[in-house]
């Protein structure tokens, strides 16, 4: 995988055990922040005691923020469903209805280290959680795990299936201070690039009173967030057609736009387009009825704008 570079963003992750957190100071020291929202290590779903407070504070100070759930995989795939649904619920309690954070939501998997379940069972559990989460939220799920953990579980490779998790954005823990570790993460689990690299578990950062986990991120925050909402949306009738215009979304990883009429998809265009013509005859709308046109941007990760821009004719 890649090393960090001078443009790599810097972020930390904190939880209820983090002491004397000062968001005024943190806002000047970090580029992004992850919070532990929840975990199931006790055998039941447990909400981090500081999550709701920290989520509110991060938003108040304009710090790009996301959250992770500490998952406990098992042979029982129903537990993936239960933990997933509880994670979706607590994210909305922290960030708002149908809001799952600014950054990728994250599933944290680093147990069982004694390999009491098979590699196939572990991968199946993660995949079950991931697919359910993404179907219910329309957000991509990032995987957090350790380099050592990937090695324990056969490089996350499943015979006959290759690397089923390789298309998940990866947040990998690999601490440079541990003797024998390489200077930066190696290719593992089917991944050749990380999106976030947790390089230390005991960094001193102003704004937190105790050592914290420290992370290098991508060169641009767009690579951790949903595309911006589309602005400047207009629509006008032209000889029976409808001409739709909008402002280009400036995100560096923008891939294109989806357009809808009365919530039905009518077209997808490339990132450079700022106009779409809805042809006469493609609309199944009774004469005289209002027409609601909406648009969302989407990026290379498949993330879409948090809200669709809307105009009514």
C-alpha positions in Angstrom: 0.0 0.0 0.0 1.0 3.6 -0.2 3.0 5.7 2.3 1.8 8.9 3.7 2.8 12.1 1.8 3.1 15.8 2.8 -0.5 16.4 1.8 -2.0 13.6 3.8 -4.8 14.8 6.1 -4.4 14.1 9.9 -7.1 12.8 12.1 -7.7 11.1 15.5 -10.3 8.8 17.0 -11.6 9.2 20.5 -14.1 7.6 22.8 -15.6 7.8 26.3 -12.1 7.2 27.8 -10.6 10.3 26.1 -9.9 12.9 28.8 -10.3 16.7 28.8 -11.4 16.9 25.1 -11.3 20.6 24.0 -13.0 21.0 20.7 -11.9 24.6 20.3 -8.3 23.4 20.2 -9.0 20.3 18.2 -10.6 22.3 15.5 -7.3 23.9 14.8 -5.2 20.7 15.1 -7.0 18.0 13.1 -8.5 17.6 9.7 -11.0 14.9 10.6 -12.3 13.0 13.6 -13.7 9.6 14.3 -15.8 8.7 17.3 -16.7 5.3 18.7 -20.5 5.2 18.6 -21.0 1.7 19.9 -19.7 -1.8 20.5 -20.9 -5.3 21.1 -17.9 -6.6 23.1 -20.0 -7.1 26.2 -22.3 -9.5 24.3 -25.0 -6.8 23.9 -25.1 -3.5 21.9 -23.6 -0.8 24.0 -23.5 3.0 23.2 -20.3 4.9 23.9 -21.1 7.2 26.8 -19.6 10.3 25.1 -20.7 9.6 21.5 -23.8 11.9 21.5 -22.0 14.7 23.2 -18.8 14.4 21.0 -20.9 14.2 17.8 -22.7 17.4 18.7 -19.5 19.2 19.6 -17.7 18.1 16.5 -20.5 19.4 14.3 -20.7 22.7 16.3 -17.0 23.3 15.6 -17.1 22.3 11.9 -14.8 19.3 12.3 -15.6 16.6 9.6 -16.7 13.7 11.8 -17.7 10.0 11.5 -18.3 7.1 13.8 -17.5 3.4 14.1 -19.1 0.3 15.6 -16.9 -2.3 17.3 -18.4 -5.4 15.9 -18.2 -9.0 17.2 -18.4 -11.5 14.3 -19.8 -15.0 14.8 -21.1 -17.9 12.9 -24.6 -16.6 13.5 -25.3 -14.1 10.7 -28.4 -12.8 12.5 -26.0 -11.1 14.9 -24.6 -9.1 12.0 -28.2 -7.9 11.2 -28.9 -6.9 14.8 -25.6 -5.0 15.3 -26.0 -3.3 11.9 -29.5 -2.1 12.7 -28.5 -0.8 16.1 -25.5 1.0 14.5 -27.8 2.6 12.0 -30.0 3.8 14.8 -27.3 5.3 17.0 -25.7 7.1 14.1 -29.0 8.9 13.5 -29.3 9.7 17.1 -25.9 11.3 17.0 -26.1 13.0 13.6 -29.8 13.4 12.7 -32.5 11.5 10.8 -31.1 9.8 7.7 -27.7 11.3 8.6 -24.9 8.9 9.2 -22.0 11.3 9.7 -19.8 13.4 7.5 -17.2 10.6 7.0 -17.6 7.0 5.9 -19.4 5.0 8.6 -17.0 2.3 9.9 -17.3 -1.3 11.0 -14.4 -2.0 13.4 -13.3 -5.7 13.3 -10.4 -6.8 15.4 -11.7 -9.9 17.3 -11.7 -12.8 17.9 -7.9 -12.9 17.8 -7.8 -16.6 18.9 -9.5 -17.5 15.6 -12.4 -19.3 17.2 -14.3 -18.8 13.9 -13.1 -19.6 10.4 -11.9 -17.1 7.9 -14.9 -17.8 5.7 -17.3 -17.2 8.7 -15.5 -13.9 9.6 -15.6 -12.6 6.0 -19.3 -13.7 5.6 -20.3 -11.9 8.8 -18.6 -8.7 7.7 -20.1 -8.9 4.2 -23.5 -9.5 5.6 -23.2 -6.4 7.9 -21.8 -4.4 5.0 -24.5 -5.3 2.5 -27.3 -4.7 4.9 -25.9 -1.3 6.1 -25.4 0.0 2.5 -28.8 -1.2 1.4 -30.6 0.6 4.3 -28.6 3.8 4.3 -27.2 4.3 0.8 -23.8 5.0 2.4 -20.6 3.1 1.8 -19.3 1.2 4.8 -15.5 1.4 5.6 -13.8 -1.5 7.3 -11.3 -0.8 10.2 -9.0 -3.7 11.0 -5.4 -4.4 11.9 -2.6 -5.6 9.7 -1.9 -8.4 12.2 -5.6 -9.4 12.2 -5.7 -9.7 8.4 -2.7 -12.1 8.7 -4.4 -14.2 11.4 -7.4 -14.7 9.1 -5.6 -16.0 6.1 -5.2 -12.6 4.4 -9.0 -12.4 4.3 -8.9 -14.8 1.4 -11.7 -17.3 0.9 -11.0 -20.3 -1.4 -13.0 -20.0 -4.6 -14.0 -16.5 -3.8 -10.7 -14.6 -3.7 -10.9 -11.4 -1.5 -14.6 -10.6 -1.0 -14.0 -7.5 1.1 -11.4 -5.8 -1.2 -13.8 -3.3 -2.6 -14.6 -1.8 0.9 -12.8 1.4 1.7 -10.0 0.4 4.2 -8.9 1.9 7.5 -5.9 -0.1 8.5 -4.1 -0.1 11.8 -0.3 -0.7 11.5 1.9 1.0 14.2 5.3 2.1 13.0 6.8 1.9 16.5 6.4 -1.9 16.8 9.6 -3.7 16.0 9.5 -5.7 12.8 6.6 -3.6 11.2 7.3 -2.1 7.8 7.6 1.7 7.5 4.0 1.7 6.0 1.3 -0.9 5.4 2.0 -3.6 2.9 -0.6 -4.9 0.4 -3.0 -7.2 2.3 -6.4 -8.7 2.0 -6.8 -7.8 -1.6 -6.1 -4.1 -0.9 -3.4 -2.1 -2.5 -4.3 1.2 -1.0 -5.6 2.4 2.4 -8.1 5.3 2.8 -7.0 5.9 6.4 -3.8 4.5 8.1 -3.8 4.4 11.9 -0.1 4.7 12.5 0.0 5.2 16.2 -2.1 4.4 19.3 -0.4 6.8 21.7 0.1 10.1 20.0 0.0 13.3 22.0 -2.4 15.9 20.4 -3.3 19.2 21.8 -7.0 19.2 22.6 -7.0 15.8 24.3 -5.6 15.2 27.7 -4.3 11.7 27.1 -2.5 9.9 24.2 -4.8 9.0 21.3 -5.0 7.0 18.2 -3.5 9.0 15.3 -4.3 8.5 11.6 -3.1 9.6 8.2 -5.9 10.2 5.7 -6.2 10.9 2.0 -5.0 14.2 0.4 -8.5 15.6 0.3 -11.4 15.3 2.6 -13.7 14.7 -0.4 -12.2 11.1 -0.4 -13.8 10.5 3.0 -17.2 12.2 2.5 -20.3 12.2 0.4 -20.4 14.4 -2.6 -21.6 18.0 -2.0 -25.2 18.8 -2.6 -25.9 20.1 -6.0 -26.6 23.9 -6.2 -28.1 26.2 -8.7 -30.7 23.8 -10.0 -33.1 25.3 -12.5 -35.6 23.8 -15.0 -37.5 25.4 -17.9 -39.9 24.2 -20.6 -38.7 24.3 -24.2 -41.0 23.2 -26.9 -42.3 20.3 -24.9 -38.9 19.3 -23.5 -37.6 20.3 -20.1 -34.1 21.8 -19.9 -32.4 21.2 -16.5 -29.3 23.1 -15.5 -27.1 23.1 -12.3 -23.8 24.2 -11.0 -20.9 21.8 -11.2 -20.1 20.0 -7.9 -16.4 20.8 -7.1 -15.5 17.5 -5.3 -12.2 16.0 -6.6 -13.7 12.5 -6.8 -16.9 13.4 -8.6 -18.1 10.9 -11.1 -21.5 12.1 -12.2 -25.1 13.0 -11.5 -28.4 11.1 -11.3 -31.6 13.0 -12.2 -35.2 12.1 -11.2 -38.7 13.2 -12.1 -41.3 12.7 -9.4 -38.8 10.3 -7.7 -38.4 8.2 -10.9 -34.9 8.0 -12.4 -34.7 9.7 -15.8 -31.0 9.9 -16.5 -27.3 9.8 -15.4 -24.7 12.2 -16.8 -20.9 12.6 -16.4 -19.1 14.8 -14.0 -18.5 17.5 -16.6 -22.1 18.0 -17.5 -24.2 20.8 -16.1 -27.3 20.4 -18.3 -29.8 17.6 -19.1 -32.7 17.7 -21.5 -35.8 15.6 -20.5 -37.3 14.8 -23.9 -41.0 15.2 -24.6 -42.8 11.9 -24.3 -40.4 10.4 -21.6 -42.6 11.8 -18.8 -45.7 9.9 -17.8 -47.2 12.9 -16.0 -50.8 14.0 -16.4 -51.3 17.3 -18.2 -51.4 20.2 -15.7 -49.7 18.2 -12.9 -46.7 19.6 -11.1 -43.3 18.1 -12.1 -40.7 17.7 -9.4 -37.1 17.4 -10.7 -34.4 16.3 -8.3 -30.6 15.7 -8.8 -27.8 14.1 -6.8 -24.1 13.9 -7.4 -22.2 10.6 -7.0 -18.5 9.8 -6.7 -16.1 7.0 -7.5 -17.0 5.2 -4.2 -20.7 5.2 -5.1 -21.5 7.7 -2.4 -24.3 10.2 -3.3 -25.1 13.7 -2.1 -26.7 13.8 1.4 -29.7 15.6 -0.1 -31.1 15.9 -3.6 -31.5 19.4 -5.0 -35.1 20.0 -6.0 -37.1 22.2 -8.3 -40.8 22.1 -9.1 -42.4 23.1 -12.5 
